[in-house]
Amino acid sequence: MDVNRNNIEDNTELRARGNWNEIKGQAKQKWGQLTDDDLDYQEGQQDEWFGRMQEKTGETLSDIKSWFQRTF
């Protein structure tokens, strides 16, 4: 199910919240230009967050979402 309609399954999203610090570290290793502020995720602001990720990394939205889904 995808309650937030963000194209990420809810189970994946819940696992991500539990491991968020670890995942943030992995994201910073992959995309060295990211800061903790860039990775600060606020509930209900997925579009802004993904936009910030695209801007900072130069990656497509699809590539970013795929990376996070593989990382979980």
mmCIF file of the N, C-alpha and C atoms, coordinates in Angstrom:
data_MODEL
# 
_entry.id   MODEL 
# 
loop_
_atom_site.group_PDB 
_atom_site.id 
_atom_site.type_symbol 
_atom_site.label_atom_id 
_atom_site.label_alt_id 
_atom_site.label_comp_id 
_atom_site.label_asym_id 
_atom_site.label_entity_id 
_atom_site.label_seq_id 
_atom_site.pdbx_PDB_ins_code 
_atom_site.Cartn_x 
_atom_site.Cartn_y 
_atom_site.Cartn_z 
_atom_site.occupancy 
_atom_site.B_iso_or_equiv 
_atom_site.pdbx_formal_charge 
_atom_site.auth_seq_id 
_atom_site.auth_comp_id 
_atom_site.auth_asym_id 
_atom_site.auth_atom_id 
_atom_site.pdbx_PDB_model_num 
ATOM 1   N N  . MET A 1 1  ? 0.847  -1.178 0.000   1.00 0.00 ? 1  MET A N  1 
ATOM 2   C CA . MET A 1 1  ? 0.000  0.000  0.000   1.00 0.00 ? 1  MET A CA 1 
ATOM 3   C C  . MET A 1 1  ? 0.890  1.237  0.000   1.00 0.00 ? 1  MET A C  1 
ATOM 4   N N  . ASP A 1 2  ? 0.373  2.336  -0.490  1.00 0.00 ? 2  ASP A N  1 
ATOM 5   C CA . ASP A 1 2  ? 1.111  3.596  -0.578  1.00 0.00 ? 2  ASP A CA 1 
ATOM 6   C C  . ASP A 1 2  ? 0.204  4.732  -0.107  1.00 0.00 ? 2  ASP A C  1 
ATOM 7   N N  . VAL A 1 3  ? 0.002  4.832  1.191   1.00 0.00 ? 3  VAL A N  1 
ATOM 8   C CA . VAL A 1 3  ? -0.914 5.811  1.771   1.00 0.00 ? 3  VAL A CA 1 
ATOM 9   C C  . VAL A 1 3  ? -0.511 7.234  1.410   1.00 0.00 ? 3  VAL A C  1 
ATOM 10  N N  . ASN A 1 4  ? 0.788  7.529  1.406   1.00 0.00 ? 4  ASN A N  1 
ATOM 11  C CA . ASN A 1 4  ? 1.262  8.884  1.119   1.00 0.00 ? 4  ASN A CA 1 
ATOM 12  C C  . ASN A 1 4  ? 1.265  9.218  -0.368  1.00 0.00 ? 4  ASN A C  1 
ATOM 13  N N  . ARG A 1 5  ? 0.997  8.210  -1.190  1.00 0.00 ? 5  ARG A N  1 
ATOM 14  C CA . ARG A 1 5  ? 1.026  8.377  -2.644  1.00 0.00 ? 5  ARG A CA 1 
ATOM 15  C C  . ARG A 1 5  ? 2.342  8.986  -3.130  1.00 0.00 ? 5  ARG A C  1 
ATOM 16  N N  . ASN A 1 6  ? 3.446  8.433  -2.620  1.00 0.00 ? 6  ASN A N  1 
ATOM 17  C CA . ASN A 1 6  ? 4.768  8.926  -3.004  1.00 0.00 ? 6  ASN A CA 1 
ATOM 18  C C  . ASN A 1 6  ? 5.555  7.883  -3.790  1.00 0.00 ? 6  ASN A C  1 
ATOM 19  N N  . ASN A 1 7  ? 4.840  6.850  -4.265  1.00 0.00 ? 7  ASN A N  1 
ATOM 20  C CA . ASN A 1 7  ? 5.431  5.774  -5.055  1.00 0.00 ? 7  ASN A CA 1 
ATOM 21  C C  . ASN A 1 7  ? 6.453  4.954  -4.285  1.00 0.00 ? 7  ASN A C  1 
ATOM 22  N N  . ILE A 1 8  ? 6.380  5.001  -2.963  1.00 0.00 ? 8  ILE A N  1 
ATOM 23  C CA . ILE A 1 8  ? 7.202  4.139  -2.110  1.00 0.00 ? 8  ILE A CA 1 
ATOM 24  C C  . ILE A 1 8  ? 6.241  3.368  -1.215  1.00 0.00 ? 8  ILE A C  1 
ATOM 25  N N  . GLU A 1 9  ? 6.352  2.050  -1.236  1.00 0.00 ? 9  GLU A N  1 
ATOM 26  C CA . GLU A 1 9  ? 5.454  1.234  -0.424  1.00 0.00 ? 9  GLU A CA 1 
ATOM 27  C C  . GLU A 1 9  ? 5.596  1.600  1.043   1.00 0.00 ? 9  GLU A C  1 
ATOM 28  N N  . ASP A 1 10 ? 4.488  1.542  1.761   1.00 0.00 ? 10 ASP A N  1 
ATOM 29  C CA . ASP A 1 10 ? 4.482  1.925  3.165   1.00 0.00 ? 10 ASP A CA 1 
ATOM 30  C C  . ASP A 1 10 ? 5.435  1.073  3.995   1.00 0.00 ? 10 ASP A C  1 
ATOM 31  N N  . ASN A 1 11 ? 5.530  -0.232 3.712   1.00 0.00 ? 11 ASN A N  1 
ATOM 32  C CA . ASN A 1 11 ? 6.460  -1.083 4.466   1.00 0.00 ? 11 ASN A CA 1 
ATOM 33  C C  . ASN A 1 11 ? 7.892  -0.619 4.276   1.00 0.00 ? 11 ASN A C  1 
ATOM 34  N N  . THR A 1 12 ? 8.228  -0.239 3.066   1.00 0.00 ? 12 THR A N  1 
ATOM 35  C CA . THR A 1 12 ? 9.564  0.279  2.776   1.00 0.00 ? 12 THR A CA 1 
ATOM 36  C C  . THR A 1 12 ? 9.802  1.573  3.542   1.00 0.00 ? 12 THR A C  1 
ATOM 37  N N  . GLU A 1 13 ? 8.793  2.431  3.535   1.00 0.00 ? 13 GLU A N  1 
ATOM 38  C CA . GLU A 1 13 ? 8.910  3.715  4.218   1.00 0.00 ? 13 GLU A CA 1 
ATOM 39  C C  . GLU A 1 13 ? 9.082  3.530  5.730   1.00 0.00 ? 13 GLU A C  1 
ATOM 40  N N  . LEU A 1 14 ? 8.355  2.592  6.317   1.00 0.00 ? 14 LEU A N  1 
ATOM 41  C CA . LEU A 1 14 ? 8.474  2.338  7.759   1.00 0.00 ? 14 LEU A CA 1 
ATOM 42  C C  . LEU A 1 14 ? 9.851  1.793  8.109   1.00 0.00 ? 14 LEU A C  1 
ATOM 43  N N  . ARG A 1 15 ? 10.362 0.881  7.282   1.00 0.00 ? 15 ARG A N  1 
ATOM 44  C CA . ARG A 1 15 ? 11.716 0.373  7.524   1.00 0.00 ? 15 ARG A CA 1 
ATOM 45  C C  . ARG A 1 15 ? 12.722 1.505  7.431   1.00 0.00 ? 15 ARG A C  1 
ATOM 46  N N  . ALA A 1 16 ? 12.503 2.405  6.496   1.00 0.00 ? 16 ALA A N  1 
ATOM 47  C CA . ALA A 1 16 ? 13.417 3.531  6.308   1.00 0.00 ? 16 ALA A CA 1 
ATOM 48  C C  . ALA A 1 16 ? 13.466 4.403  7.548   1.00 0.00 ? 16 ALA A C  1 
ATOM 49  N N  . ARG A 1 17 ? 12.333 4.645  8.145   1.00 0.00 ? 17 ARG A N  1 
ATOM 50  C CA . ARG A 1 17 ? 12.306 5.489  9.347   1.00 0.00 ? 17 ARG A CA 1 
ATOM 51  C C  . ARG A 1 17 ? 13.102 4.856  10.477  1.00 0.00 ? 17 ARG A C  1 
ATOM 52  N N  . GLY A 1 18 ? 13.042 3.560  10.574  1.00 0.00 ? 18 GLY A N  1 
ATOM 53  C CA . GLY A 1 18 ? 13.775 2.868  11.624  1.00 0.00 ? 18 GLY A CA 1 
ATOM 54  C C  . GLY A 1 18 ? 15.270 2.886  11.415  1.00 0.00 ? 18 GLY A C  1 
ATOM 55  N N  . ASN A 1 19 ? 15.691 2.970  10.183  1.00 0.00 ? 19 ASN A N  1 
ATOM 56  C CA . ASN A 1 19 ? 17.118 2.927  9.849   1.00 0.00 ? 19 ASN A CA 1 
ATOM 57  C C  . ASN A 1 19 ? 17.601 4.254  9.272   1.00 0.00 ? 19 ASN A C  1 
ATOM 58  N N  . TRP A 1 20 ? 16.900 5.331  9.519   1.00 0.00 ? 20 TRP A N  1 
ATOM 59  C CA . TRP A 1 20 ? 17.163 6.575  8.820   1.00 0.00 ? 20 TRP A CA 1 
ATOM 60  C C  . TRP A 1 20 ? 18.591 7.097  9.018   1.00 0.00 ? 20 TRP A C  1 
ATOM 61  N N  . ASN A 1 21 ? 19.128 7.013  10.212  1.00 0.00 ? 21 ASN A N  1 
ATOM 62  C CA . ASN A 1 21 ? 20.493 7.513  10.432  1.00 0.00 ? 21 ASN A CA 1 
ATOM 63  C C  . ASN A 1 21 ? 21.506 6.736  9.604   1.00 0.00 ? 21 ASN A C  1 
ATOM 64  N N  . GLU A 1 22 ? 21.329 5.440  9.542   1.00 0.00 ? 22 GLU A N  1 
ATOM 65  C CA . GLU A 1 22 ? 22.221 4.607  8.733   1.00 0.00 ? 22 GLU A CA 1 
ATOM 66  C C  . GLU A 1 22 ? 22.075 4.951  7.252   1.00 0.00 ? 22 GLU A C  1 
ATOM 67  N N  . ILE A 1 23 ? 20.849 5.126  6.815   1.00 0.00 ? 23 ILE A N  1 
ATOM 68  C CA . ILE A 1 23 ? 20.588 5.437  5.413   1.00 0.00 ? 23 ILE A CA 1 
ATOM 69  C C  . ILE A 1 23 ? 21.128 6.820  5.055   1.00 0.00 ? 23 ILE A C  1 
ATOM 70  N N  . LYS A 1 24 ? 20.981 7.775  5.972   1.00 0.00 ? 24 LYS A N  1 
ATOM 71  C CA . LYS A 1 24 ? 21.541 9.110  5.717   1.00 0.00 ? 24 LYS A CA 1 
ATOM 72  C C  . LYS A 1 24 ? 23.043 9.026  5.503   1.00 0.00 ? 24 LYS A C  1 
ATOM 73  N N  . GLY A 1 25 ? 23.716 8.229  6.306   1.00 0.00 ? 25 GLY A N  1 
ATOM 74  C CA . GLY A 1 25 ? 25.159 8.056  6.146   1.00 0.00 ? 25 GLY A CA 1 
ATOM 75  C C  . GLY A 1 25 ? 25.508 7.452  4.799   1.00 0.00 ? 25 GLY A C  1 
ATOM 76  N N  . GLN A 1 26 ? 24.737 6.461  4.369   1.00 0.00 ? 26 GLN A N  1 
ATOM 77  C CA . GLN A 1 26 ? 24.975 5.845  3.070   1.00 0.00 ? 26 GLN A CA 1 
ATOM 78  C C  . GLN A 1 26 ? 24.717 6.832  1.938   1.00 0.00 ? 26 GLN A C  1 
ATOM 79  N N  . ALA A 1 27 ? 23.670 7.649  2.071   1.00 0.00 ? 27 ALA A N  1 
ATOM 80  C CA . ALA A 1 27 ? 23.359 8.655  1.049   1.00 0.00 ? 27 ALA A CA 1 
ATOM 81  C C  . ALA A 1 27 ? 24.480 9.685  0.965   1.00 0.00 ? 27 ALA A C  1 
ATOM 82  N N  . LYS A 1 28 ? 25.025 10.081 2.121   1.00 0.00 ? 28 LYS A N  1 
ATOM 83  C CA . LYS A 1 28 ? 26.122 11.050 2.112   1.00 0.00 ? 28 LYS A CA 1 
ATOM 84  C C  . LYS A 1 28 ? 27.390 10.447 1.513   1.00 0.00 ? 28 LYS A C  1 
ATOM 85  N N  . GLN A 1 29 ? 27.574 9.143  1.671   1.00 0.00 ? 29 GLN A N  1 
ATOM 86  C CA . GLN A 1 29 ? 28.713 8.493  1.030   1.00 0.00 ? 29 GLN A CA 1 
ATOM 87  C C  . GLN A 1 29 ? 28.523 8.439  -0.476  1.00 0.00 ? 29 GLN A C  1 
ATOM 88  N N  . LYS A 1 30 ? 27.317 8.125  -0.928  1.00 0.00 ? 30 LYS A N  1 
ATOM 89  C CA . LYS A 1 30 ? 27.040 8.044  -2.360  1.00 0.00 ? 30 LYS A CA 1 
ATOM 90  C C  . LYS A 1 30 ? 27.103 9.421  -3.008  1.00 0.00 ? 30 LYS A C  1 
ATOM 91  N N  . TRP A 1 31 ? 26.455 10.393 -2.380  1.00 0.00 ? 31 TRP A N  1 
ATOM 92  C CA . TRP A 1 31 ? 26.399 11.754 -2.899  1.00 0.00 ? 31 TRP A CA 1 
ATOM 93  C C  . TRP A 1 31 ? 27.099 12.652 -1.884  1.00 0.00 ? 31 TRP A C  1 
ATOM 94  N N  . GLY A 1 32 ? 28.388 12.788 -1.991  1.00 0.00 ? 32 GLY A N  1 
ATOM 95  C CA . GLY A 1 32 ? 29.213 13.490 -1.018  1.00 0.00 ? 32 GLY A CA 1 
ATOM 96  C C  . GLY A 1 32 ? 28.827 14.931 -0.755  1.00 0.00 ? 32 GLY A C  1 
ATOM 97  N N  . GLN A 1 33 ? 28.116 15.556 -1.673  1.00 0.00 ? 33 GLN A N  1 
ATOM 98  C CA . GLN A 1 33 ? 27.748 16.961 -1.506  1.00 0.00 ? 33 GLN A CA 1 
ATOM 99  C C  . GLN A 1 33 ? 26.534 17.145 -0.591  1.00 0.00 ? 33 GLN A C  1 
ATOM 100 N N  . LEU A 1 34 ? 25.867 16.070 -0.184  1.00 0.00 ? 34 LEU A N  1 
ATOM 101 C CA . LEU A 1 34 ? 24.689 16.190 0.676   1.00 0.00 ? 34 LEU A CA 1 
ATOM 102 C C  . LEU A 1 34 ? 25.088 16.484 2.112   1.00 0.00 ? 34 LEU A C  1 
ATOM 103 N N  . THR A 1 35 ? 24.292 17.316 2.758   1.00 0.00 ? 35 THR A N  1 
ATOM 104 C CA . THR A 1 35 ? 24.499 17.637 4.164   1.00 0.00 ? 35 THR A CA 1 
ATOM 105 C C  . THR A 1 35 ? 23.340 17.072 4.985   1.00 0.00 ? 35 THR A C  1 
ATOM 106 N N  . ASP A 1 36 ? 23.471 17.122 6.296   1.00 0.00 ? 36 ASP A N  1 
ATOM 107 C CA . ASP A 1 36 ? 22.370 16.696 7.160   1.00 0.00 ? 36 ASP A CA 1 
ATOM 108 C C  . ASP A 1 36 ? 21.113 17.518 6.884   1.00 0.00 ? 36 ASP A C  1 
ATOM 109 N N  . ASP A 1 37 ? 21.283 18.805 6.619   1.00 0.00 ? 37 ASP A N  1 
ATOM 110 C CA . ASP A 1 37 ? 20.126 19.655 6.300   1.00 0.00 ? 37 ASP A CA 1 
ATOM 111 C C  . ASP A 1 37 ? 19.441 19.198 5.017   1.00 0.00 ? 37 ASP A C  1 
ATOM 112 N N  . ASP A 1 38 ? 20.220 18.800 4.019   1.00 0.00 ? 38 ASP A N  1 
ATOM 113 C CA . ASP A 1 38 ? 19.636 18.317 2.768   1.00 0.00 ? 38 ASP A CA 1 
ATOM 114 C C  . ASP A 1 38 ? 18.804 17.061 2.997   1.00 0.00 ? 38 ASP A C  1 
ATOM 115 N N  . LEU A 1 39 ? 19.231 16.251 3.936   1.00 0.00 ? 39 LEU A N  1 
ATOM 116 C CA . LEU A 1 39 ? 18.567 14.985 4.201   1.00 0.00 ? 39 LEU A CA 1 
ATOM 117 C C  . LEU A 1 39 ? 17.502 15.078 5.290   1.00 0.00 ? 39 LEU A C  1 
ATOM 118 N N  . ASP A 1 40 ? 17.255 16.280 5.779   1.00 0.00 ? 40 ASP A N  1 
ATOM 119 C CA . ASP A 1 40 ? 16.224 16.484 6.792   1.00 0.00 ? 40 ASP A CA 1 
ATOM 120 C C  . ASP A 1 40 ? 14.856 16.325 6.145   1.00 0.00 ? 40 ASP A C  1 
ATOM 121 N N  . TYR A 1 41 ? 14.176 15.267 6.508   1.00 0.00 ? 41 TYR A N  1 
ATOM 122 C CA . TYR A 1 41 ? 12.889 14.927 5.904   1.00 0.00 ? 41 TYR A CA 1 
ATOM 123 C C  . TYR A 1 41 ? 11.769 15.318 6.844   1.00 0.00 ? 41 TYR A C  1 
ATOM 124 N N  . GLN A 1 42 ? 10.833 16.112 6.338   1.00 0.00 ? 42 GLN A N  1 
ATOM 125 C CA . GLN A 1 42 ? 9.665  16.510 7.125   1.00 0.00 ? 42 GLN A CA 1 
ATOM 126 C C  . GLN A 1 42 ? 8.434  15.832 6.540   1.00 0.00 ? 42 GLN A C  1 
ATOM 127 N N  . GLU A 1 43 ? 7.655  15.202 7.388   1.00 0.00 ? 43 GLU A N  1 
ATOM 128 C CA . GLU A 1 43 ? 6.430  14.526 6.961   1.00 0.00 ? 43 GLU A CA 1 
ATOM 129 C C  . GLU A 1 43 ? 5.553  15.471 6.155   1.00 0.00 ? 43 GLU A C  1 
ATOM 130 N N  . GLY A 1 44 ? 5.051  14.982 5.035   1.00 0.00 ? 44 GLY A N  1 
ATOM 131 C CA . GLY A 1 44 ? 4.164  15.769 4.199   1.00 0.00 ? 44 GLY A CA 1 
ATOM 132 C C  . GLY A 1 44 ? 4.869  16.674 3.204   1.00 0.00 ? 44 GLY A C  1 
ATOM 133 N N  . GLN A 1 45 ? 6.206  16.635 3.192   1.00 0.00 ? 45 GLN A N  1 
ATOM 134 C CA . GLN A 1 45 ? 6.956  17.493 2.270   1.00 0.00 ? 45 GLN A CA 1 
ATOM 135 C C  . GLN A 1 45 ? 7.835  16.663 1.340   1.00 0.00 ? 45 GLN A C  1 
ATOM 136 N N  . GLN A 1 46 ? 7.287  15.536 0.887   1.00 0.00 ? 46 GLN A N  1 
ATOM 137 C CA . GLN A 1 46 ? 8.057  14.632 0.042   1.00 0.00 ? 46 GLN A CA 1 
ATOM 138 C C  . GLN A 1 46 ? 8.502  15.297 -1.252  1.00 0.00 ? 46 GLN A C  1 
ATOM 139 N N  . ASP A 1 47 ? 7.597  16.032 -1.894  1.00 0.00 ? 47 ASP A N  1 
ATOM 140 C CA . ASP A 1 47 ? 7.942  16.653 -3.173  1.00 0.00 ? 47 ASP A CA 1 
ATOM 141 C C  . ASP A 1 47 ? 9.107  17.623 -3.028  1.00 0.00 ? 47 ASP A C  1 
ATOM 142 N N  . GLU A 1 48 ? 9.069  18.448 -1.981  1.00 0.00 ? 48 GLU A N  1 
ATOM 143 C CA . GLU A 1 48 ? 10.155 19.398 -1.751  1.00 0.00 ? 48 GLU A CA 1 
ATOM 144 C C  . GLU A 1 48 ? 11.457 18.666 -1.466  1.00 0.00 ? 48 GLU A C  1 
ATOM 145 N N  . TRP A 1 49 ? 11.370 17.610 -0.672  1.00 0.00 ? 49 TRP A N  1 
ATOM 146 C CA . TRP A 1 49 ? 12.545 16.839 -0.290  1.00 0.00 ? 49 TRP A CA 1 
ATOM 147 C C  . TRP A 1 49 ? 13.190 16.191 -1.517  1.00 0.00 ? 49 TRP A C  1 
ATOM 148 N N  . PHE A 1 50 ? 12.358 15.532 -2.334  1.00 0.00 ? 50 PHE A N  1 
ATOM 149 C CA . PHE A 1 50 ? 12.897 14.906 -3.534  1.00 0.00 ? 50 PHE A CA 1 
ATOM 150 C C  . PHE A 1 50 ? 13.442 15.956 -4.495  1.00 0.00 ? 50 PHE A C  1 
ATOM 151 N N  . GLY A 1 51 ? 12.795 17.102 -4.584  1.00 0.00 ? 51 GLY A N  1 
ATOM 152 C CA . GLY A 1 51 ? 13.301 18.188 -5.426  1.00 0.00 ? 51 GLY A CA 1 
ATOM 153 C C  . GLY A 1 51 ? 14.673 18.655 -4.968  1.00 0.00 ? 51 GLY A C  1 
ATOM 154 N N  . ARG A 1 52 ? 14.844 18.773 -3.652  1.00 0.00 ? 52 ARG A N  1 
ATOM 155 C CA . ARG A 1 52 ? 16.132 19.175 -3.087  1.00 0.00 ? 52 ARG A CA 1 
ATOM 156 C C  . ARG A 1 52 ? 17.194 18.121 -3.399  1.00 0.00 ? 52 ARG A C  1 
ATOM 157 N N  . MET A 1 53 ? 16.801 16.846 -3.301  1.00 0.00 ? 53 MET A N  1 
ATOM 158 C CA . MET A 1 53 ? 17.737 15.765 -3.623  1.00 0.00 ? 53 MET A CA 1 
ATOM 159 C C  . MET A 1 53 ? 18.147 15.820 -5.091  1.00 0.00 ? 53 MET A C  1 
ATOM 160 N N  . GLN A 1 54 ? 17.184 16.057 -5.983  1.00 0.00 ? 54 GLN A N  1 
ATOM 161 C CA . GLN A 1 54 ? 17.495 16.148 -7.402  1.00 0.00 ? 54 GLN A CA 1 
ATOM 162 C C  . GLN A 1 54 ? 18.445 17.304 -7.681  1.00 0.00 ? 54 GLN A C  1 
ATOM 163 N N  . GLU A 1 55 ? 18.160 18.433 -7.076  1.00 0.00 ? 55 GLU A N  1 
ATOM 164 C CA . GLU A 1 55 ? 18.977 19.626 -7.276  1.00 0.00 ? 55 GLU A CA 1 
ATOM 165 C C  . GLU A 1 55 ? 20.413 19.397 -6.836  1.00 0.00 ? 55 GLU A C  1 
ATOM 166 N N  . LYS A 1 56 ? 20.587 18.804 -5.653  1.00 0.00 ? 56 LYS A N  1 
ATOM 167 C CA . LYS A 1 56 ? 21.920 18.612 -5.081  1.00 0.00 ? 56 LYS A CA 1 
ATOM 168 C C  . LYS A 1 56 ? 22.717 17.511 -5.773  1.00 0.00 ? 56 LYS A C  1 
ATOM 169 N N  . THR A 1 57 ? 22.023 16.433 -6.205  1.00 0.00 ? 57 THR A N  1 
ATOM 170 C CA . THR A 1 57 ? 22.745 15.285 -6.745  1.00 0.00 ? 57 THR A CA 1 
ATOM 171 C C  . THR A 1 57 ? 22.842 15.295 -8.262  1.00 0.00 ? 57 THR A C  1 
ATOM 172 N N  . GLY A 1 58 ? 21.929 15.989 -8.925  1.00 0.00 ? 58 GLY A N  1 
ATOM 173 C CA . GLY A 1 58 ? 21.890 15.952 -10.375 1.00 0.00 ? 58 GLY A CA 1 
ATOM 174 C C  . GLY A 1 58 ? 21.268 14.678 -10.921 1.00 0.00 ? 58 GLY A C  1 
ATOM 175 N N  . GLU A 1 59 ? 20.724 13.854 -10.038 1.00 0.00 ? 59 GLU A N  1 
ATOM 176 C CA . GLU A 1 59 ? 20.093 12.585 -10.425 1.00 0.00 ? 59 GLU A CA 1 
ATOM 177 C C  . GLU A 1 59 ? 18.625 12.821 -10.770 1.00 0.00 ? 59 GLU A C  1 
ATOM 178 N N  . THR A 1 60 ? 18.045 11.881 -11.505 1.00 0.00 ? 60 THR A N  1 
ATOM 179 C CA . THR A 1 60 ? 16.619 11.962 -11.797 1.00 0.00 ? 60 THR A CA 1 
ATOM 180 C C  . THR A 1 60 ? 15.833 11.497 -10.576 1.00 0.00 ? 60 THR A C  1 
ATOM 181 N N  . LEU A 1 61 ? 14.578 11.884 -10.528 1.00 0.00 ? 61 LEU A N  1 
ATOM 182 C CA . LEU A 1 61 ? 13.705 11.461 -9.438  1.00 0.00 ? 61 LEU A CA 1 
ATOM 183 C C  . LEU A 1 61 ? 13.624 9.937  -9.387  1.00 0.00 ? 61 LEU A C  1 
ATOM 184 N N  . SER A 1 62 ? 13.502 9.334  -10.538 1.00 0.00 ? 62 SER A N  1 
ATOM 185 C CA . SER A 1 62 ? 13.419 7.877  -10.618 1.00 0.00 ? 62 SER A CA 1 
ATOM 186 C C  . SER A 1 62 ? 14.679 7.209  -10.066 1.00 0.00 ? 62 SER A C  1 
ATOM 187 N N  . ASP A 1 63 ? 15.846 7.742  -10.403 1.00 0.00 ? 63 ASP A N  1 
ATOM 188 C CA . ASP A 1 63 ? 17.106 7.178  -9.907  1.00 0.00 ? 63 ASP A CA 1 
ATOM 189 C C  . ASP A 1 63 ? 17.225 7.313  -8.393  1.00 0.00 ? 63 ASP A C  1 
ATOM 190 N N  . ILE A 1 64 ? 16.810 8.449  -7.867  1.00 0.00 ? 64 ILE A N  1 
ATOM 191 C CA . ILE A 1 64 ? 16.882 8.667  -6.418  1.00 0.00 ? 64 ILE A CA 1 
ATOM 192 C C  . ILE A 1 64 ? 15.952 7.701  -5.696  1.00 0.00 ? 64 ILE A C  1 
ATOM 193 N N  . LYS A 1 65 ? 14.719 7.596  -6.160  1.00 0.00 ? 65 LYS A N  1 
ATOM 194 C CA . LYS A 1 65 ? 13.759 6.683  -5.524  1.00 0.00 ? 65 LYS A CA 1 
ATOM 195 C C  . LYS A 1 65 ? 14.239 5.247  -5.622  1.00 0.00 ? 65 LYS A C  1 
ATOM 196 N N  . SER A 1 66 ? 14.782 4.870  -6.765  1.00 0.00 ? 66 SER A N  1 
ATOM 197 C CA . SER A 1 66 ? 15.293 3.498  -6.929  1.00 0.00 ? 66 SER A CA 1 
ATOM 198 C C  . SER A 1 66 ? 16.425 3.215  -5.958  1.00 0.00 ? 66 SER A C  1 
ATOM 199 N N  . TRP A 1 67 ? 17.329 4.174  -5.788  1.00 0.00 ? 67 TRP A N  1 
ATOM 200 C CA . TRP A 1 67 ? 18.442 3.982  -4.849  1.00 0.00 ? 67 TRP A CA 1 
ATOM 201 C C  . TRP A 1 67 ? 17.923 3.762  -3.434  1.00 0.00 ? 67 TRP A C  1 
ATOM 202 N N  . PHE A 1 68 ? 16.987 4.605  -3.006  1.00 0.00 ? 68 PHE A N  1 
ATOM 203 C CA . PHE A 1 68 ? 16.446 4.461  -1.649  1.00 0.00 ? 68 PHE A CA 1 
ATOM 204 C C  . PHE A 1 68 ? 15.712 3.143  -1.495  1.00 0.00 ? 68 PHE A C  1 
ATOM 205 N N  . GLN A 1 69 ? 14.982 2.705  -2.491  1.00 0.00 ? 69 GLN A N  1 
ATOM 206 C CA . GLN A 1 69 ? 14.278 1.430  -2.401  1.00 0.00 ? 69 GLN A CA 1 
ATOM 207 C C  . GLN A 1 69 ? 15.262 0.270  -2.324  1.00 0.00 ? 69 GLN A C  1 
ATOM 208 N N  . ARG A 1 70 ? 16.350 0.337  -3.071  1.00 0.00 ? 70 ARG A N  1 
ATOM 209 C CA . ARG A 1 70 ? 17.374 -0.722 -3.003  1.00 0.00 ? 70 ARG A CA 1 
ATOM 210 C C  . ARG A 1 70 ? 18.109 -0.722 -1.670  1.00 0.00 ? 70 ARG A C  1 
ATOM 211 N N  . THR A 1 71 ? 18.281 0.449  -1.092  1.00 0.00 ? 71 THR A N  1 
ATOM 212 C CA . THR A 1 71 ? 19.033 0.575  0.150   1.00 0.00 ? 71 THR A CA 1 
ATOM 213 C C  . THR A 1 71 ? 18.285 -0.003 1.346   1.00 0.00 ? 71 THR A C  1 
ATOM 214 N N  . PHE A 1 72 ? 16.953 0.047  1.283   1.00 0.00 ? 72 PHE A N  1 
ATOM 215 C CA . PHE A 1 72 ? 16.162 -0.477 2.392   1.00 0.00 ? 72 PHE A CA 1 
ATOM 216 C C  . PHE A 1 72 ? 16.206 -1.963 2.325   1.00 0.00 ? 72 PHE A C  1 
# 
